[in-house]
Amino acid sequence: MRGIGTPRRPKRTQTENEKILSNVSKYIVPGGGAAWGGITGTLASQTDLNAALAGKQAAGSYAAASHGHVIADVTGLQTALDGKQAAGSYQPLATVLTNTTAAFTTAQETKLSGIATGATANQTDAFLLSRANHTGTQAVGTITGLGTLATQNGTFSGTSSGTNTGDQTITLTGDVTGSGTSSFAATIANGAVSLAKMANMATGSLIYRKTAGAGAPEVQTLATLKTDLALATVATSGSAADLTGNLAVARLNSGTGASASTFWRGDGTWATPGGGADPWTYLKLGSDFVTSSATAVDVTGLAFTPAANTQYEFEALLLLRTATATVGPRPGLAWPTGGTDGVADIVMPTSGTAQVLVFGNINAALLAAVGGLPNTTQSYPARIRGNFMAGASPSGTVKVQMASETGGTNVTVKTGSFLRYRII
């Protein structure tokens, strides 16, 4: 019989019974009872054994057996359980980490607490630090170390330094002008540099270059200038006591007419003293004077300047030629202003035996009449004589002039012609 709730045991097959019998026979130990005889044949042939096996539970279908034990039945179990924490009384992780003596645990908690949820994982520091891998924008105000130019919008104001890389054209206006990119030449306008913009100078100094050769201007003292100009001491002191040595003849009318037998006159010329020496001052042509003008022009080198309140006698002897025999030279005389009186005459040949005469005074210039010369290959004379009395303020010169009878035809005053004058 089986009790209520006891599972029905399935009926074994013949093959299963034989297998069980084979396994049981391994554990039968001789002794302690009557020995089994030899078993031959199949399990079905063993009537009593087969009946006994039929009452056993099939392998794998054993019902859970119930049993009861207390903690004391297990040696050492109670001691082990006493060292465990009671259920529901576990401390928070923070408390556990705080109470621990491991330094790493506390530092690790702080570090891990600072990591945001979903933070980037599994990337190297080099990848995370590379700006090429960053996204989004960053406000200028959160970046330190930027220059003024980088933080301004629109028109730049302030100062900046460095080199323009060529992406902008710079134009300078005002006193300094120029335009270009990167580096370019600039020009200072004429007259833009005032004296106030020049370097300061010491009192009593001036600008001139003393160093030989071209170069920058230099600031020199007045003493240096005096030395460079070879000025005597009297030139700067103004005292006659400082005047020493002789005044160079070249400083008086460039020395023209100066010699051992002449003296410096008040009219600014060198003259021979009166008496036994020649009183005349000679002005002689050193080269031919040629003109084709139909109006009178001054003959270079044949003129003198009268001194105030002085009377002069003068005479000119001219050697004349013409390019065309029928076109005559026309000698003339012009007066200075400021004279009180003066007269002159001109004698001019027209052939080997004929001449023309011209007379006049300081009221107008004199000019010989038209005529001609016998030929074009020889010189013929013309003479001018006169007397001039200068007033208190004469201006200009007594001068010989020449004109051509026909404009465009050359007439010549030859070398050796002269004008002489003397004071009377």
BELMOMO-V334074 format. One line per field, one symbol per residue. ss: DSSP state (H for helix, E for strand, C for the rest). psi: psi as a letter, one per 20 degrees, with the letter a starting at -180 (. if undefined). Layout:
BEGIN
ss->???
psi->???
END
This chain:
BEGIN
ss->CCCCCCCCCCCCCHHHHHHHHHHHHHHCCCCCCCCCCCCCCCHHHCHHHHHHHHCCCCCCCCCCCCCCCCHHHCCCHHHHHHCCCCCCCCCCHHHHHHHCCCHHHHHHHHHHHCCCCCCCCCCCHHHHHCHHHCCCCCCHHHCCCCCCHHHCCCCCCCCCCCCCCCCCCEEECCCEEEEECCCCCCEECCCCCCHHHCCCCCCCEEECCCCCCCCCCCEEEHHHHHHHCCCCCHHHHCCHHHCCCCCCHHHCHHHCCCCCCEEECCCCCEEECCCCCCCCEEEECCCCEEECCCCCEEEEEEEECCCCCCEEEEEEEEEEEECCCCCCEEEEEECCEEEEEEEEEEEEECCCCCEEEEEEECCCCEECCCCCCCCCCCCEEEEEEEEEEEEEEEECCEEEEEEECCCCCCEEECCCCEEEEEEC
psi->qqrpipqppqpqrhhgghgghhhhihjppqqiapqqrppqarhhinghghhhhhjqqqpikpqppqrpqrhhiopiggghhhiqqqpjkpqqghgghhiqjohhgghhggghhipqpjqprkqrghghiphhjqrarpphijpqjqrghhjqqbppqbqqrappjjjqpppprbhpqrqaqdqrqqppqpjhorhhirqqqqqkrroqphpqrqaqqqpqrhhgggghilqrhhhhhjphhioqaqpphiiokjjpipaijrrprijkqpqpqrchrpiqppoqpirqppqjpiqpqpopimqqoqqqlqpqpqppopoqrqhphioqqnqrpqqrrjqhrqrqqpppqiaiiqrqqpqaaihqqqpqrqdrqhajiqqqqqppqrppoqbhmqpaqpqprqqphppippqpoqpiqrpqqqp.
END
